[in-house]
Amino acid sequence: MSTTDGIKEKAAVKRVINALHEHGLKSEVHVLSDSARTAQEAATALGIEVGQIASSLIFKLADDSPLLIITSPSC
């Protein structure tokens, strides 16, 4: 059994897929079978440039509002 089996069945992944569709975004969730611990590994696995990879961090501020930070390794 692969470590990627069932990933798309997880509740969190389903919420993302549903939110994308609800907002009319045509997208596909790709589950990588190889390691993607770095932006370069993810880019290689997807066959894209490393500058096309983005990382996101979400923090909950003191007033309970969210702060989303999106970074790119090419910045």
PDB file of N, H, CA, C and O in Angstrom:
ATOM      1  N   MET A   1       0.841  -1.184   0.000  1.00  0.00           N
ATOM      2  CA  MET A   1       0.000   0.000   0.000  1.00  0.00           C
ATOM      3  C   MET A   1       0.884   1.243   0.000  1.00  0.00           C
ATOM      4  O   MET A   1       1.807   1.343   0.809  1.00  0.00           O
ATOM      5  N   SER A   2       0.617   2.177  -0.884  1.00  0.00           N
ATOM      6  H   SER A   2      -0.132   2.096  -1.541  1.00  0.00           H
ATOM      7  CA  SER A   2       1.370   3.418  -1.006  1.00  0.00           C
ATOM      8  C   SER A   2       0.988   4.388   0.103  1.00  0.00           C
ATOM      9  O   SER A   2      -0.139   4.361   0.597  1.00  0.00           O
ATOM     10  N   THR A   3       1.943   5.257   0.498  1.00  0.00           N
ATOM     11  H   THR A   3       2.859   5.278   0.096  1.00  0.00           H
ATOM     12  CA  THR A   3       1.634   6.272   1.505  1.00  0.00           C
ATOM     13  C   THR A   3       0.687   7.331   0.950  1.00  0.00           C
ATOM     14  O   THR A   3       0.138   8.122   1.717  1.00  0.00           O
ATOM     15  N   THR A   4       0.486   7.361  -0.363  1.00  0.00           N
ATOM     16  H   THR A   4       0.931   6.718  -0.985  1.00  0.00           H
ATOM     17  CA  THR A   4      -0.424   8.337  -0.971  1.00  0.00           C
ATOM     18  C   THR A   4      -1.848   7.801  -1.091  1.00  0.00           C
ATOM     19  O   THR A   4      -2.766   8.553  -1.416  1.00  0.00           O
ATOM     20  N   ASP A   5      -2.041   6.501  -0.829  1.00  0.00           N
ATOM     21  H   ASP A   5      -1.295   5.890  -0.565  1.00  0.00           H
ATOM     22  CA  ASP A   5      -3.385   5.918  -0.923  1.00  0.00           C
ATOM     23  C   ASP A   5      -4.325   6.596   0.066  1.00  0.00           C
ATOM     24  O   ASP A   5      -4.004   6.724   1.247  1.00  0.00           O
ATOM     25  N   GLY A   6      -5.467   7.023  -0.411  1.00  0.00           N
ATOM     26  H   GLY A   6      -5.728   6.919  -1.371  1.00  0.00           H
ATOM     27  CA  GLY A   6      -6.485   7.579   0.458  1.00  0.00           C
ATOM     28  C   GLY A   6      -6.302   9.036   0.841  1.00  0.00           C
ATOM     29  O   GLY A   6      -7.125   9.574   1.581  1.00  0.00           O
ATOM     30  N   ILE A   7      -5.258   9.691   0.367  1.00  0.00           N
ATOM     31  H   ILE A   7      -4.590   9.254  -0.234  1.00  0.00           H
ATOM     32  CA  ILE A   7      -5.013  11.087   0.731  1.00  0.00           C
ATOM     33  C   ILE A   7      -6.206  11.957   0.339  1.00  0.00           C
ATOM     34  O   ILE A   7      -6.635  12.808   1.118  1.00  0.00           O
ATOM     35  N   LYS A   8      -6.741  11.746  -0.862  1.00  0.00           N
ATOM     36  H   LYS A   8      -6.392  11.054  -1.494  1.00  0.00           H
ATOM     37  CA  LYS A   8      -7.846  12.578  -1.332  1.00  0.00           C
ATOM     38  C   LYS A   8      -9.145  12.290  -0.587  1.00  0.00           C
ATOM     39  O   LYS A   8     -10.124  13.017  -0.755  1.00  0.00           O
ATOM     40  N   GLU A   9      -9.169  11.251   0.225  1.00  0.00           N
ATOM     41  H   GLU A   9      -8.374  10.660   0.362  1.00  0.00           H
ATOM     42  CA  GLU A   9     -10.359  10.922   1.011  1.00  0.00           C
ATOM     43  C   GLU A   9     -10.333  11.560   2.392  1.00  0.00           C
ATOM     44  O   GLU A   9     -11.320  11.487   3.125  1.00  0.00           O
ATOM     45  N   LYS A  10      -9.228  12.178   2.753  1.00  0.00           N
ATOM     46  H   LYS A  10      -8.427  12.237   2.158  1.00  0.00           H
ATOM     47  CA  LYS A  10      -9.131  12.827   4.068  1.00  0.00           C
ATOM     48  C   LYS A  10     -10.034  14.062   4.092  1.00  0.00           C
ATOM     49  O   LYS A  10     -10.167  14.762   3.088  1.00  0.00           O
ATOM     50  N   ALA A  11     -10.648  14.320   5.234  1.00  0.00           N
ATOM     51  H   ALA A  11     -10.540  13.752   6.050  1.00  0.00           H
ATOM     52  CA  ALA A  11     -11.617  15.413   5.371  1.00  0.00           C
ATOM     53  C   ALA A  11     -11.017  16.766   4.985  1.00  0.00           C
ATOM     54  O   ALA A  11     -11.674  17.551   4.302  1.00  0.00           O
ATOM     55  N   ALA A  12      -9.795  17.051   5.403  1.00  0.00           N
ATOM     56  H   ALA A  12      -9.261  16.414   5.958  1.00  0.00           H
ATOM     57  CA  ALA A  12      -9.176  18.344   5.107  1.00  0.00           C
ATOM     58  C   ALA A  12      -8.962  18.523   3.607  1.00  0.00           C
ATOM     59  O   ALA A  12      -9.169  19.613   3.074  1.00  0.00           O
ATOM     60  N   VAL A  13      -8.550  17.463   2.931  1.00  0.00           N
ATOM     61  H   VAL A  13      -8.382  16.577   3.364  1.00  0.00           H
ATOM     62  CA  VAL A  13      -8.320  17.533   1.485  1.00  0.00           C
ATOM     63  C   VAL A  13      -9.655  17.713   0.766  1.00  0.00           C
ATOM     64  O   VAL A  13      -9.749  18.483  -0.190  1.00  0.00           O
ATOM     65  N   LYS A  14     -10.670  17.013   1.216  1.00  0.00           N
ATOM     66  H   LYS A  14     -10.593  16.387   1.992  1.00  0.00           H
ATOM     67  CA  LYS A  14     -12.001  17.161   0.615  1.00  0.00           C
ATOM     68  C   LYS A  14     -12.519  18.587   0.782  1.00  0.00           C
ATOM     69  O   LYS A  14     -13.159  19.118  -0.126  1.00  0.00           O
ATOM     70  N   ARG A  15     -12.252  19.220   1.939  1.00  0.00           N
ATOM     71  H   ARG A  15     -11.732  18.789   2.677  1.00  0.00           H
ATOM     72  CA  ARG A  15     -12.687  20.605   2.154  1.00  0.00           C
ATOM     73  C   ARG A  15     -12.010  21.541   1.158  1.00  0.00           C
ATOM     74  O   ARG A  15     -12.651  22.446   0.624  1.00  0.00           O
ATOM     75  N   VAL A  16     -10.737  21.334   0.908  1.00  0.00           N
ATOM     76  H   VAL A  16     -10.216  20.599   1.341  1.00  0.00           H
ATOM     77  CA  VAL A  16     -10.012  22.179  -0.055  1.00  0.00           C
ATOM     78  C   VAL A  16     -10.582  21.981  -1.454  1.00  0.00           C
ATOM     79  O   VAL A  16     -10.851  22.954  -2.158  1.00  0.00           O
ATOM     80  N   ILE A  17     -10.766  20.734  -1.860  1.00  0.00           N
ATOM     81  H   ILE A  17     -10.547  19.944  -1.288  1.00  0.00           H
ATOM     82  CA  ILE A  17     -11.300  20.437  -3.194  1.00  0.00           C
ATOM     83  C   ILE A  17     -12.683  21.064  -3.358  1.00  0.00           C
ATOM     84  O   ILE A  17     -12.971  21.677  -4.386  1.00  0.00           O
ATOM     85  N   ASN A  18     -13.538  20.912  -2.347  1.00  0.00           N
ATOM     86  H   ASN A  18     -13.304  20.414  -1.511  1.00  0.00           H
ATOM     87  CA  ASN A  18     -14.888  21.484  -2.407  1.00  0.00           C
ATOM     88  C   ASN A  18     -14.847  23.008  -2.471  1.00  0.00           C
ATOM     89  O   ASN A  18     -15.604  23.612  -3.231  1.00  0.00           O
ATOM     90  N   ALA A  19     -13.978  23.633  -1.688  1.00  0.00           N
ATOM     91  H   ALA A  19     -13.364  23.142  -1.071  1.00  0.00           H
ATOM     92  CA  ALA A  19     -13.877  25.097  -1.694  1.00  0.00           C
ATOM     93  C   ALA A  19     -13.411  25.597  -3.058  1.00  0.00           C
ATOM     94  O   ALA A  19     -13.914  26.610  -3.545  1.00  0.00           O
ATOM     95  N   LEU A  20     -12.472  24.915  -3.674  1.00  0.00           N
ATOM     96  H   LEU A  20     -12.064  24.092  -3.279  1.00  0.00           H
ATOM     97  CA  LEU A  20     -12.003  25.305  -5.004  1.00  0.00           C
ATOM     98  C   LEU A  20     -13.149  25.250  -6.011  1.00  0.00           C
ATOM     99  O   LEU A  20     -13.342  26.179  -6.795  1.00  0.00           O
ATOM    100  N   HIS A  21     -13.900  24.164  -5.984  1.00  0.00           N
ATOM    101  H   HIS A  21     -13.743  23.409  -5.347  1.00  0.00           H
ATOM    102  CA  HIS A  21     -15.018  23.994  -6.913  1.00  0.00           C
ATOM    103  C   HIS A  21     -16.128  25.007  -6.642  1.00  0.00           C
ATOM    104  O   HIS A  21     -16.714  25.548  -7.580  1.00  0.00           O
ATOM    105  N   GLU A  22     -16.423  25.268  -5.361  1.00  0.00           N
ATOM    106  H   GLU A  22     -15.947  24.829  -4.600  1.00  0.00           H
ATOM    107  CA  GLU A  22     -17.468  26.226  -5.004  1.00  0.00           C
ATOM    108  C   GLU A  22     -17.151  27.630  -5.511  1.00  0.00           C
ATOM    109  O   GLU A  22     -18.053  28.417  -5.796  1.00  0.00           O
ATOM    110  N   HIS A  23     -15.864  27.932  -5.620  1.00  0.00           N
ATOM    111  H   HIS A  23     -15.131  27.293  -5.389  1.00  0.00           H
ATOM    112  CA  HIS A  23     -15.441  29.251  -6.097  1.00  0.00           C
ATOM    113  C   HIS A  23     -15.167  29.250  -7.600  1.00  0.00           C
ATOM    114  O   HIS A  23     -14.603  30.203  -8.139  1.00  0.00           O
ATOM    115  N   GLY A  24     -15.566  28.184  -8.259  1.00  0.00           N
ATOM    116  H   GLY A  24     -16.024  27.410  -7.822  1.00  0.00           H
ATOM    117  CA  GLY A  24     -15.447  28.127  -9.716  1.00  0.00           C
ATOM    118  C   GLY A  24     -14.026  27.967 -10.231  1.00  0.00           C
ATOM    119  O   GLY A  24     -13.743  28.286 -11.386  1.00  0.00           O
ATOM    120  N   LEU A  25     -13.138  27.479  -9.391  1.00  0.00           N
ATOM    121  H   LEU A  25     -13.367  27.220  -8.453  1.00  0.00           H
ATOM    122  CA  LEU A  25     -11.751  27.304  -9.808  1.00  0.00           C
ATOM    123  C   LEU A  25     -11.548  25.902 -10.368  1.00  0.00           C
ATOM    124  O   LEU A  25     -11.823  24.908  -9.697  1.00  0.00           O
ATOM    125  N   LYS A  26     -11.072  25.837 -11.581  1.00  0.00           N
ATOM    126  H   LYS A  26     -10.849  26.645 -12.126  1.00  0.00           H
ATOM    127  CA  LYS A  26     -10.773  24.551 -12.191  1.00  0.00           C
ATOM    128  C   LYS A  26      -9.375  24.162 -11.739  1.00  0.00           C
ATOM    129  O   LYS A  26      -8.385  24.773 -12.142  1.00  0.00           O
ATOM    130  N   SER A  27      -9.308  23.157 -10.913  1.00  0.00           N
ATOM    131  H   SER A  27     -10.113  22.661 -10.586  1.00  0.00           H
ATOM    132  CA  SER A  27      -8.021  22.757 -10.357  1.00  0.00           C
ATOM    133  C   SER A  27      -8.030  21.259 -10.081  1.00  0.00           C
ATOM    134  O   SER A  27      -9.068  20.598 -10.098  1.00  0.00           O
ATOM    135  N   GLU A  28      -6.852  20.766  -9.831  1.00  0.00           N
ATOM    136  H   GLU A  28      -6.009  21.303  -9.817  1.00  0.00           H
ATOM    137  CA  GLU A  28      -6.692  19.344  -9.535  1.00  0.00           C
ATOM    138  C   GLU A  28      -5.688  19.206  -8.401  1.00  0.00           C
ATOM    139  O   GLU A  28      -4.648  19.864  -8.401  1.00  0.00           O
ATOM    140  N   VAL A  29      -5.998  18.359  -7.446  1.00  0.00           N
ATOM    141  H   VAL A  29      -6.843  17.824  -7.446  1.00  0.00           H
ATOM    142  CA  VAL A  29      -5.075  18.078  -6.354  1.00  0.00           C
ATOM    143  C   VAL A  29      -4.146  16.964  -6.808  1.00  0.00           C
ATOM    144  O   VAL A  29      -4.597  15.891  -7.209  1.00  0.00           O
ATOM    145  N   HIS A  30      -2.848  17.225  -6.744  1.00  0.00           N
ATOM    146  H   HIS A  30      -2.481  18.097  -6.419  1.00  0.00           H
ATOM    147  CA  HIS A  30      -1.846  16.236  -7.119  1.00  0.00           C
ATOM    148  C   HIS A  30      -1.221  15.666  -5.847  1.00  0.00           C
ATOM    149  O   HIS A  30      -0.747  16.415  -4.993  1.00  0.00           O
ATOM    150  N   VAL A  31      -1.221  14.371  -5.729  1.00  0.00           N
ATOM    151  H   VAL A  31      -1.606  13.762  -6.423  1.00  0.00           H
ATOM    152  CA  VAL A  31      -0.584  13.706  -4.599  1.00  0.00           C
ATOM    153  C   VAL A  31       0.739  13.147  -5.096  1.00  0.00           C
ATOM    154  O   VAL A  31       0.775  12.321  -6.007  1.00  0.00           O
ATOM    155  N   LEU A  32       1.816  13.603  -4.493  1.00  0.00           N
ATOM    156  H   LEU A  32       1.787  14.275  -3.753  1.00  0.00           H
ATOM    157  CA  LEU A  32       3.147  13.180  -4.926  1.00  0.00           C
ATOM    158  C   LEU A  32       3.547  11.888  -4.229  1.00  0.00           C
ATOM    159  O   LEU A  32       3.380  11.749  -3.017  1.00  0.00           O
ATOM    160  N   SER A  33       4.069  10.956  -4.994  1.00  0.00           N
ATOM    161  H   SER A  33       4.204  11.070  -5.978  1.00  0.00           H
ATOM    162  CA  SER A  33       4.486   9.682  -4.410  1.00  0.00           C
ATOM    163  C   SER A  33       5.919   9.746  -3.880  1.00  0.00           C
ATOM    164  O   SER A  33       6.321   8.926  -3.055  1.00  0.00           O
ATOM    165  N   ASP A  34       6.677  10.718  -4.358  1.00  0.00           N
ATOM    166  H   ASP A  34       6.351  11.384  -5.028  1.00  0.00           H
ATOM    167  CA  ASP A  34       8.054  10.889  -3.889  1.00  0.00           C
ATOM    168  C   ASP A  34       8.113  12.015  -2.870  1.00  0.00           C
ATOM    169  O   ASP A  34       7.150  12.763  -2.702  1.00  0.00           O
ATOM    170  N   SER A  35       9.236  12.129  -2.198  1.00  0.00           N
ATOM    171  H   SER A  35      10.018  11.521  -2.335  1.00  0.00           H
ATOM    172  CA  SER A  35       9.440  13.178  -1.211  1.00  0.00           C
ATOM    173  C   SER A  35       9.346  14.550  -1.858  1.00  0.00           C
ATOM    174  O   SER A  35       9.793  14.758  -2.986  1.00  0.00           O
ATOM    175  N   ALA A  36       8.764  15.467  -1.131  1.00  0.00           N
ATOM    176  H   ALA A  36       8.401  15.299  -0.214  1.00  0.00           H
ATOM    177  CA  ALA A  36       8.709  16.860  -1.589  1.00  0.00           C
ATOM    178  C   ALA A  36       8.975  17.755  -0.383  1.00  0.00           C
ATOM    179  O   ALA A  36       8.200  18.660  -0.075  1.00  0.00           O
ATOM    180  N   ARG A  37      10.074  17.482   0.283  1.00  0.00           N
ATOM    181  H   ARG A  37      10.704  16.746   0.033  1.00  0.00           H
ATOM    182  CA  ARG A  37      10.419  18.265   1.474  1.00  0.00           C
ATOM    183  C   ARG A  37      10.961  19.642   1.126  1.00  0.00           C
ATOM    184  O   ARG A  37      11.014  20.524   1.983  1.00  0.00           O
ATOM    185  N   THR A  38      11.360  19.830  -0.116  1.00  0.00           N
ATOM    186  H   THR A  38      11.316  19.113  -0.812  1.00  0.00           H
ATOM    187  CA  THR A  38      11.861  21.126  -0.538  1.00  0.00           C
ATOM    188  C   THR A  38      11.062  21.595  -1.758  1.00  0.00           C
ATOM    189  O   THR A  38      10.399  20.803  -2.428  1.00  0.00           O
ATOM    190  N   ALA A  39      11.141  22.876  -2.022  1.00  0.00           N
ATOM    191  H   ALA A  39      11.680  23.520  -1.477  1.00  0.00           H
ATOM    192  CA  ALA A  39      10.471  23.421  -3.203  1.00  0.00           C
ATOM    193  C   ALA A  39      11.039  22.788  -4.467  1.00  0.00           C
ATOM    194  O   ALA A  39      10.298  22.524  -5.414  1.00  0.00           O
ATOM    195  N   GLN A  40      12.345  22.543  -4.489  1.00  0.00           N
ATOM    196  H   GLN A  40      12.946  22.757  -3.720  1.00  0.00           H
ATOM    197  CA  GLN A  40      12.960  21.942  -5.674  1.00  0.00           C
ATOM    198  C   GLN A  40      12.438  20.524  -5.895  1.00  0.00           C
ATOM    199  O   GLN A  40      12.160  20.142  -7.032  1.00  0.00           O
ATOM    200  N   GLU A  41      12.303  19.746  -4.835  1.00  0.00           N
ATOM    201  H   GLU A  41      12.528  20.056  -3.911  1.00  0.00           H
ATOM    202  CA  GLU A  41      11.772  18.387  -4.970  1.00  0.00           C
ATOM    203  C   GLU A  41      10.332  18.410  -5.473  1.00  0.00           C
ATOM    204  O   GLU A  41       9.959  17.589  -6.312  1.00  0.00           O
ATOM    205  N   ALA A  42       9.519  19.337  -4.975  1.00  0.00           N
ATOM    206  H   ALA A  42       9.822  20.004  -4.294  1.00  0.00           H
ATOM    207  CA  ALA A  42       8.130  19.443  -5.429  1.00  0.00           C
ATOM    208  C   ALA A  42       8.078  19.855  -6.893  1.00  0.00           C
ATOM    209  O   ALA A  42       7.307  19.292  -7.670  1.00  0.00           O
ATOM    210  N   ALA A  43       8.891  20.833  -7.275  1.00  0.00           N
ATOM    211  H   ALA A  43       9.517  21.291  -6.644  1.00  0.00           H
ATOM    212  CA  ALA A  43       8.908  21.299  -8.665  1.00  0.00           C
ATOM    213  C   ALA A  43       9.338  20.174  -9.603  1.00  0.00           C
ATOM    214  O   ALA A  43       8.745  19.983 -10.664  1.00  0.00           O
ATOM    215  N   THR A  44      10.345  19.451  -9.217  1.00  0.00           N
ATOM    216  H   THR A  44      10.827  19.606  -8.355  1.00  0.00           H
ATOM    217  CA  THR A  44      10.821  18.333 -10.042  1.00  0.00           C
ATOM    218  C   THR A  44       9.723  17.282 -10.201  1.00  0.00           C
ATOM    219  O   THR A  44       9.483  16.793 -11.305  1.00  0.00           O
ATOM    220  N   ALA A  45       9.063  16.939  -9.104  1.00  0.00           N
ATOM    221  H   ALA A  45       9.259  17.336  -8.207  1.00  0.00           H
ATOM    222  CA  ALA A  45       8.002  15.923  -9.153  1.00  0.00           C
ATOM    223  C   ALA A  45       6.840  16.355 -10.039  1.00  0.00           C
ATOM    224  O   ALA A  45       6.195  15.516 -10.666  1.00  0.00           O
ATOM    225  N   LEU A  46       6.566  17.665 -10.096  1.00  0.00           N
ATOM    226  H   LEU A  46       7.091  18.347  -9.586  1.00  0.00           H
ATOM    227  CA  LEU A  46       5.443  18.178 -10.886  1.00  0.00           C
ATOM    228  C   LEU A  46       5.849  18.595 -12.290  1.00  0.00           C
ATOM    229  O   LEU A  46       4.995  18.912 -13.119  1.00  0.00           O
ATOM    230  N   GLY A  47       7.147  18.595 -12.560  1.00  0.00           N
ATOM    231  H   GLY A  47       7.840  18.338 -11.887  1.00  0.00           H
ATOM    232  CA  GLY A  47       7.624  18.986 -13.883  1.00  0.00           C
ATOM    233  C   GLY A  47       7.473  20.472 -14.160  1.00  0.00           C
ATOM    234  O   GLY A  47       7.190  20.877 -15.288  1.00  0.00           O
ATOM    235  N   ILE A  48       7.667  21.287 -13.119  1.00  0.00           N
ATOM    236  H   ILE A  48       7.897  20.958 -12.203  1.00  0.00           H
ATOM    237  CA  ILE A  48       7.542  22.733 -13.268  1.00  0.00           C
ATOM    238  C   ILE A  48       8.787  23.415 -12.719  1.00  0.00           C
ATOM    239  O   ILE A  48       9.658  22.764 -12.142  1.00  0.00           O
ATOM    240  N   GLU A  49       8.865  24.729 -12.902  1.00  0.00           N
ATOM    241  H   GLU A  49       8.158  25.258 -13.371  1.00  0.00           H
ATOM    242  CA  GLU A  49       9.983  25.508 -12.376  1.00  0.00           C
ATOM    243  C   GLU A  49       9.789  25.740 -10.878  1.00  0.00           C
ATOM    244  O   GLU A  49       8.660  25.845 -10.399  1.00  0.00           O
ATOM    245  N   VAL A  50      10.887  25.818 -10.153  1.00  0.00           N
ATOM    246  H   VAL A  50      11.805  25.733 -10.542  1.00  0.00           H
ATOM    247  CA  VAL A  50      10.812  26.015  -8.705  1.00  0.00           C
ATOM    248  C   VAL A  50      10.109  27.326  -8.356  1.00  0.00           C
ATOM    249  O   VAL A  50       9.485  27.420  -7.299  1.00  0.00           O
ATOM    250  N   GLY A  51      10.196  28.331  -9.213  1.00  0.00           N
ATOM    251  H   GLY A  51      10.703  28.254 -10.071  1.00  0.00           H
ATOM    252  CA  GLY A  51       9.524  29.604  -8.974  1.00  0.00           C
ATOM    253  C   GLY A  51       8.009  29.521  -9.027  1.00  0.00           C
ATOM    254  O   GLY A  51       7.323  30.460  -8.624  1.00  0.00           O
ATOM    255  N   GLN A  52       7.483  28.411  -9.516  1.00  0.00           N
ATOM    256  H   GLN A  52       8.041  27.648  -9.843  1.00  0.00           H
ATOM    257  CA  GLN A  52       6.035  28.213  -9.568  1.00  0.00           C
ATOM    258  C   GLN A  52       5.495  27.594  -8.279  1.00  0.00           C
ATOM    259  O   GLN A  52       4.285  27.429  -8.122  1.00  0.00           O
ATOM    260  N   ILE A  53       6.382  27.258  -7.375  1.00  0.00           N
ATOM    261  H   ILE A  53       7.364  27.391  -7.503  1.00  0.00           H
ATOM    262  CA  ILE A  53       5.998  26.650  -6.101  1.00  0.00           C
ATOM    263  C   ILE A  53       5.765  27.759  -5.076  1.00  0.00           C
ATOM    264  O   ILE A  53       6.547  28.706  -4.999  1.00  0.00           O
ATOM    265  N   ALA A  54       4.705  27.648  -4.301  1.00  0.00           N
ATOM    266  H   ALA A  54       4.070  26.879  -4.364  1.00  0.00           H
ATOM    267  CA  ALA A  54       4.433  28.594  -3.221  1.00  0.00           C
ATOM    268  C   ALA A  54       4.199  27.815  -1.937  1.00  0.00           C
ATOM    269  O   ALA A  54       3.667  26.704  -1.950  1.00  0.00           O
ATOM    270  N   SER A  55       4.603  28.415  -0.840  1.00  0.00           N
ATOM    271  H   SER A  55       5.035  29.317  -0.829  1.00  0.00           H
ATOM    272  CA  SER A  55       4.350  27.839   0.481  1.00  0.00           C
ATOM    273  C   SER A  55       3.427  28.793   1.221  1.00  0.00           C
ATOM    274  O   SER A  55       3.505  30.009   1.045  1.00  0.00           O
ATOM    275  N   SER A  56       2.566  28.244   2.037  1.00  0.00           N
ATOM    276  H   SER A  56       2.502  27.256   2.180  1.00  0.00           H
ATOM    277  CA  SER A  56       1.665  29.106   2.805  1.00  0.00           C
ATOM    278  C   SER A  56       1.749  28.782   4.293  1.00  0.00           C
ATOM    279  O   SER A  56       1.927  27.632   4.695  1.00  0.00           O
ATOM    280  N   LEU A  57       1.618  29.817   5.078  1.00  0.00           N
ATOM    281  H   LEU A  57       1.473  30.751   4.752  1.00  0.00           H
ATOM    282  CA  LEU A  57       1.573  29.708   6.531  1.00  0.00           C
ATOM    283  C   LEU A  57       0.346  30.476   6.994  1.00  0.00           C
ATOM    284  O   LEU A  57       0.090  31.578   6.508  1.00  0.00           O
ATOM    285  N   ILE A  58      -0.410  29.917   7.918  1.00  0.00           N
ATOM    286  H   ILE A  58      -0.202  29.022   8.313  1.00  0.00           H
ATOM    287  CA  ILE A  58      -1.566  30.624   8.480  1.00  0.00           C
ATOM    288  C   ILE A  58      -1.359  30.726   9.985  1.00  0.00           C
ATOM    289  O   ILE A  58      -1.113  29.733  10.670  1.00  0.00           O
ATOM    290  N   PHE A  59      -1.464  31.948  10.474  1.00  0.00           N
ATOM    291  H   PHE A  59      -1.663  32.755   9.917  1.00  0.00           H
ATOM    292  CA  PHE A  59      -1.319  32.213  11.898  1.00  0.00           C
ATOM    293  C   PHE A  59      -2.629  32.779  12.428  1.00  0.00           C
ATOM    294  O   PHE A  59      -3.353  33.476  11.716  1.00  0.00           O
ATOM    295  N   LYS A  60      -2.921  32.474  13.678  1.00  0.00           N
ATOM    296  H   LYS A  60      -2.334  31.908  14.256  1.00  0.00           H
ATOM    297  CA  LYS A  60      -4.084  33.062  14.343  1.00  0.00           C
ATOM    298  C   LYS A  60      -3.548  34.187  15.231  1.00  0.00           C
ATOM    299  O   LYS A  60      -2.753  33.948  16.140  1.00  0.00           O
ATOM    300  N   LEU A  61      -3.993  35.413  14.957  1.00  0.00           N
ATOM    301  H   LEU A  61      -4.639  35.608  14.218  1.00  0.00           H
ATOM    302  CA  LEU A  61      -3.525  36.576  15.695  1.00  0.00           C
ATOM    303  C   LEU A  61      -4.215  36.684  17.047  1.00  0.00           C
ATOM    304  O   LEU A  61      -5.167  35.956  17.328  1.00  0.00           O
ATOM    305  N   ALA A  62      -3.731  37.597  17.879  1.00  0.00           N
ATOM    306  H   ALA A  62      -2.958  38.189  17.651  1.00  0.00           H
ATOM    307  CA  ALA A  62      -4.264  37.762  19.235  1.00  0.00           C
ATOM    308  C   ALA A  62      -5.754  38.072  19.234  1.00  0.00           C
ATOM    309  O   ALA A  62      -6.461  37.686  20.165  1.00  0.00           O
ATOM    310  N   ASP A  63      -6.254  38.773  18.191  1.00  0.00           N
ATOM    311  H   ASP A  63      -5.680  39.087  17.434  1.00  0.00           H
ATOM    312  CA  ASP A  63      -7.684  39.091  18.115  1.00  0.00           C
ATOM    313  C   ASP A  63      -8.485  37.987  17.409  1.00  0.00           C
ATOM    314  O   ASP A  63      -9.637  38.198  17.029  1.00  0.00           O
ATOM    315  N   ASP A  64      -7.871  36.815  17.237  1.00  0.00           N
ATOM    316  H   ASP A  64      -6.935  36.643  17.546  1.00  0.00           H
ATOM    317  CA  ASP A  64      -8.466  35.637  16.598  1.00  0.00           C
ATOM    318  C   ASP A  64      -8.629  35.758  15.086  1.00  0.00           C
ATOM    319  O   ASP A  64      -9.209  34.868  14.465  1.00  0.00           O
ATOM    320  N   SER A  65      -8.138  36.822  14.485  1.00  0.00           N
ATOM    321  H   SER A  65      -7.666  37.545  14.989  1.00  0.00           H
ATOM    322  CA  SER A  65      -8.209  36.934  13.030  1.00  0.00           C
ATOM    323  C   SER A  65      -7.045  36.158  12.412  1.00  0.00           C
ATOM    324  O   SER A  65      -5.984  36.027  13.022  1.00  0.00           O
ATOM    325  N   PRO A  66      -7.251  35.646  11.196  1.00  0.00           N
ATOM    326  CA  PRO A  66      -6.189  34.873  10.557  1.00  0.00           C
ATOM    327  C   PRO A  66      -5.216  35.775   9.792  1.00  0.00           C
ATOM    328  O   PRO A  66      -5.593  36.837   9.296  1.00  0.00           O
ATOM    329  N   LEU A  67      -3.976  35.339   9.709  1.00  0.00           N
ATOM    330  H   LEU A  67      -3.670  34.477  10.112  1.00  0.00           H
ATOM    331  CA  LEU A  67      -2.961  35.997   8.897  1.00  0.00           C
ATOM    332  C   LEU A  67      -2.386  34.938   7.982  1.00  0.00           C
ATOM    333  O   LEU A  67      -1.815  33.952   8.448  1.00  0.00           O
ATOM    334  N   LEU A  68      -2.536  35.139   6.664  1.00  0.00           N
ATOM    335  H   LEU A  68      -3.000  35.940   6.286  1.00  0.00           H
ATOM    336  CA  LEU A  68      -2.026  34.207   5.660  1.00  0.00           C
ATOM    337  C   LEU A  68      -0.779  34.804   5.041  1.00  0.00           C
ATOM    338  O   LEU A  68      -0.786  35.948   4.587  1.00  0.00           O
ATOM    339  N   ILE A  69       0.288  34.026   5.024  1.00  0.00           N
ATOM    340  H   ILE A  69       0.293  33.097   5.393  1.00  0.00           H
ATOM    341  CA  ILE A  69       1.538  34.432   4.394  1.00  0.00           C
ATOM    342  C   ILE A  69       1.845  33.422   3.285  1.00  0.00           C
ATOM    343  O   ILE A  69       1.903  32.217   3.531  1.00  0.00           O
ATOM    344  N   ILE A  70       2.039  33.921   2.070  1.00  0.00           N
ATOM    345  H   ILE A  70       1.991  34.900   1.870  1.00  0.00           H
ATOM    346  CA  ILE A  70       2.396  33.060   0.950  1.00  0.00           C
ATOM    347  C   ILE A  70       3.790  33.472   0.490  1.00  0.00           C
ATOM    348  O   ILE A  70       4.052  34.644   0.220  1.00  0.00           O
ATOM    349  N   THR A  71       4.675  32.488   0.405  1.00  0.00           N
ATOM    350  H   THR A  71       4.462  31.536   0.624  1.00  0.00           H
ATOM    351  CA  THR A  71       6.054  32.772   0.004  1.00  0.00           C
ATOM    352  C   THR A  71       6.421  31.924  -1.208  1.00  0.00           C
ATOM    353  O   THR A  71       5.812  30.889  -1.481  1.00  0.00           O
ATOM    354  N   SER A  72       7.422  32.391  -1.913  1.00  0.00           N
ATOM    355  H   SER A  72       7.917  33.232  -1.691  1.00  0.00           H
ATOM    356  CA  SER A  72       7.955  31.653  -3.061  1.00  0.00           C
ATOM    357  C   SER A  72       9.462  31.563  -2.886  1.00  0.00           C
ATOM    358  O   SER A  72      10.091  32.522  -2.437  1.00  0.00           O
ATOM    359  N   PRO A  73      10.053  30.418  -3.235  1.00  0.00           N
ATOM    360  CA  PRO A  73      11.507  30.293  -3.097  1.00  0.00           C
ATOM    361  C   PRO A  73      12.269  31.227  -4.032  1.00  0.00           C
ATOM    362  O   PRO A  73      13.469  31.434  -3.852  1.00  0.00           O
ATOM    363  N   SER A  74      11.597  31.787  -5.017  1.00  0.00           N
ATOM    364  H   SER A  74      10.622  31.619  -5.164  1.00  0.00           H
ATOM    365  CA  SER A  74      12.287  32.667  -5.961  1.00  0.00           C
ATOM    366  C   SER A  74      12.266  34.123  -5.515  1.00  0.00           C
ATOM    367  O   SER A  74      12.803  34.987  -6.208  1.00  0.00           O
ATOM    368  N   CYS A  75      11.647  34.410  -4.358  1.00  0.00           N
ATOM    369  H   CYS A  75      11.210  33.708  -3.795  1.00  0.00           H
ATOM    370  CA  CYS A  75      11.569  35.803  -3.881  1.00  0.00           C
ATOM    371  C   CYS A  75      12.881  36.232  -3.265  1.00  0.00           C
ATOM    372  O   CYS A  75      13.006  37.369  -2.809  1.00  0.00           O
TER     373      CYS A  75
END
